[in-house]
Amino acid sequence: MSDTPEFIPQMRPLFGGEEKAELMAYLDEDGFFTEFKKTEAFERQIAEFTGARHCIVVNNGTVSLTLAAIAVGVGPGDEVIVPDYTMIATPNSVKMLGAQPVFVDVDPDTLILDLAATRAAITPKTRAIMLVSANGRAPACGIAAFEALARETGVALIEDAAQSLGSVYPDGRHIGRAGAIGSFSFSAPKIISTGQGGALITDDDALADRLRRLKDFGRAAGGTDVHDSIGYNFKFTELQACVGLAQMRQLPGRIERKKEIWRRYAEGLAGIPGIQLFAHDLSLCTPWFIDCRAERRDALAAHLKAQGIGTRTMYPPIHQQKAYALPGHHPVAEEIGRSGLWLPSMIQLSDAQIERICQSIRSFYLG
């Protein structure tokens, strides 16, 4: 293993055999370069896979969250509740609109918004809740509790499901379908990737129409320069769609392998003091990466690095980062900032490599 962080799951096969074949077939067609039939086919596949009525793909996952916020009415001066533990794209997508992200602590077992803390953070200015399904997990309290909170308060529920393609709720709905809009990311580390890219799913016809206009300059209809609303240029490309279609064919196998990787880590690290994997119900959840709490985390990471095994620290609490530097105390997010570690998770990991990683961790804690 190299010193490169091996948790990145899909970098190497992005332009594998299936992707090359799909791209070559597209190039032989002399078709459109900007989004057209291939993009429509990719959107249909995501909609069918998730069970959503509509799918709209855009140029990246941060933009998808921003468009979702605009579509539900978030604007300058509004507040949007986001978890203090998340990738910084979540609050940044709100900040782009001139709205204010309000940071809330997360549940210690799932790393998803704490329901009671979320309720307490709602004010008359709150327009939306961005519920991030960390690593494909569902809220400990159940998704229905957040749906009920949104209905009760009149606050829109947006699902940041960037890490959750292939994960479902106990009621059988794919993660991303409980909110008014669900958002996915196809950046390089995700379970499928188009290099950059994002997708929005919704069952609401009016929201879908609004999202399609928002991503295409606010056009009244395709192929015209008549605009009845403000919009932007957040369109996809046919090249990305070709890659996405090829990766969608590989998705079922990747889901199974991701679950098997987690099982092997769970077996290999069982009984080792000092390290604890976050739990997953593999009948529902597809772990995007292997996340854990580790005592003496930085020393463990250095120990693994010396043996050519890459790791990466988990997201630090956003309210403490220089980009935001806001007052507040969010104990769970802060604790993850001290102890959270991603272990190698790339889909190409062999069983022998996982065994070697576990043995190296065992030697660090047990000598």
Secondary structure, 3 states (H helix, E strand, C coil): CCCCCCCCCCCHHHHCHHHHHHHHHHHHCCCCCECCHHHHHHHHHHHHHHCCCEEEEECCHHHHHHHHHHHCCCCCCCEEEEECCCCCHHHHHHHCCCCEEEEECECCCCCCECHHHHHHHCCCCEEEEEEECHHHCCCCCCHHHHHHHHHHHCCEEEEECCCCCCCECCCCCECCCCCCEEEEECCCCCCCCCCCCEEEEECCHHHHHHHHHHCECCECCCCCCCECCCCCECCCEHHHHHHHHHHHHHHHHHHHHHHHHHHHHHHHHCCCCCEEECCCCCCCCCCCCEEEEECCHHHHHHHHHHCCCCCEECCCCHHHCCCCCCCCCCHHHHHHHHHEEEECCCCCCCHHHHHHHHHHHHHHHHC
